[in-house]
Amino acid sequence: MREMLTGGPLDYLTGDYLAELTMLILGRDRMKDASRGYARTFLRQLEDSLDLALEKGVRIVTNAGGLNPAGLAAAVRELNPRAKVAHVEGDDLRHRGFDGALTANAYLGCWGIVECLNAGADIVVTGRVTDASLVVAPAAHHFGWGREDFDQLAGATVAGHVIECGTQATGGNFAFFTEIPDLAHPGFPIAEIGSDGSAVITKHASTGGAVTVDTVKAQLLYEIGGPRYLGPDVTSRFDTIRLTQDGPDRVAIAGVAGEAPPDTLKVCVNTLDGFRNSMTFVLCGLDVDAKAALARQQLADAVGADGLEWTLARTDHPDADTEEAASALLHVTIRTPGPKRAKAFSRAAVELALASYPGFTLTSPPGDGSPVGVYRPEYVSQDSVEHVAVLPDGTRTTIAPPNVRAVDSAPAVEDDSPVPGGPTRRVPLGTIVGARSGDKGGDANLGVWVRDPAAYPWLAAELTVDRVRELLPEARDLDIERHPLPNLTAVNFVLHGLLGKGVAASSRFDPQAKSLGEWLRSRYADIPEELL
């Protein structure tokens, strides 16, 4: 926060602290103490930076309020009574009776924040709003946009989507990261937004990393679905986005079309679903399969086979020159209704140490296990949620719902350009293909793009749903959506159910699908030599 305030000029500083998993963590925090439920890291940052922000006239908009925005707003006032603090509430829908809900929070839009800024707030604290709303609201306030200025709202939404994950837009987690200078400390991105909703993504000059068309494109493809990106204030057409390099570390975003928002709000619901624990057996040298079979039998006899999930990772190499390279890893996770069995599971694994396969060892001591959280999306009508802005003077203002309409899916736009032919070479896809992947509950998103527009017809023809199933066998039996985005030379896939019940419940090796794109890039394909 201090780096952003001292590195160059800013009008607004935004902070996105919430993910689906974070809401679960905050829910458990609130169970222990009803006065909690907000991101305390934000307060620690303000202790160092609030006076500086007020001195510079930089206004702060954050969703760090989590499940308790009023509590965080009160805590901010204690840090500096001179600060004009407002907050937004109404997203908490636990009273609506969602089955088993530990948390149930609607994704609100920008207009409650706008009301707070109109009232002169220096700091606006929200609960669960869409990530992009933190950026859309300052722009709507500054330019006086109306509820139906859909193109402008969509442009700001796209800018907000780009900067919401911080340095993922400046080289962090970037497929071609070896080309990025000074990635040891990439700078945070900045959105310069114009009155028409167009934007330039940049960063402070003194910081590392880079802002290029491809670093921005990678973030645009992160955790999205089809071409219509649904939000509470506007439906943004990702198939209309135009990106151009506007100078060093400057990428212009233009042409974004907006449509009316959908008639429903998404609700993030988290429930508790028993307990889990994990252990990993190291299987070194010969007879790996037999060693794994013995460990499985012994642990199942000790605690019962119900709820045990096993994965054997054959990381071992024959005739290895290090012990680690000679070893495979046998992972086991238990899911069980009671904490006692979760605790007994890891102790039972340790108690096999002198009575199992040769070379028996584990990668960790026994643990007590942890609660399992399950995320699911629900939907409620926009006009059924009371969206409230609590202004710096305590006035409560109810925000009217927007004009909405049911949203149809946009038709797929396939590329009909000739596919490059001629001689091919079998090389990893990542030679010419970039990717970014992530999670949405139990689904995985996989955005894939090429940097050379001449390669896009080949990409669009090569990466069919069946080809993705072939390249990623773990997805062979899943329902997969495919969304071409020719304007971004990209194809986006949604792999339904790859992550089971979501990150907090998944025993998958990569429970948030963060490496899914890199796995795809490592697979080999026959690529036309003219593209290489």
VENKA-V822307 format. One record per helix or strand of 3 or more residues. SS is the DSSP state (a for helix, b for strand). FROM is the first residue (numbers start at 1). TO is the last residue. If there is no record, write none. Layout:
# VENKA-V822307
ss=SS from=FROM to=TO
ss=SS from=FROM to=TO
This chain:
# VENKA-V822307
ss=a from=2 to=6
ss=b from=12 to=15
ss=a from=20 to=32
ss=a from=40 to=56
ss=b from=59 to=62
ss=a from=69 to=79
ss=b from=85 to=89
ss=a from=94 to=96
ss=b from=101 to=106
ss=a from=111 to=118
ss=b from=123 to=125
ss=a from=133 to=143
ss=a from=150 to=163
ss=a from=166 to=169
ss=a from=177 to=179
ss=a from=183 to=185
ss=b from=189 to=193
ss=b from=199 to=203
ss=a from=213 to=220
ss=b from=228 to=230
ss=b from=235 to=237
ss=a from=238 to=240
ss=b from=242 to=245
ss=b from=251 to=254
ss=b from=257 to=259
ss=b from=264 to=284
ss=a from=288 to=303
ss=b from=308 to=313
ss=a from=324 to=326
ss=b from=327 to=336
ss=a from=339 to=350
ss=b from=370 to=381
ss=a from=382 to=384
ss=b from=387 to=390
ss=b from=396 to=399
ss=b from=424 to=428
ss=a from=429 to=431
ss=b from=433 to=440
ss=b from=443 to=450
ss=a from=453 to=462
ss=a from=465 to=471
ss=a from=473 to=475
ss=b from=479 to=485
ss=a from=486 to=488
ss=b from=490 to=496
ss=a from=516 to=522
ss=b from=524 to=528
ss=a from=529 to=531
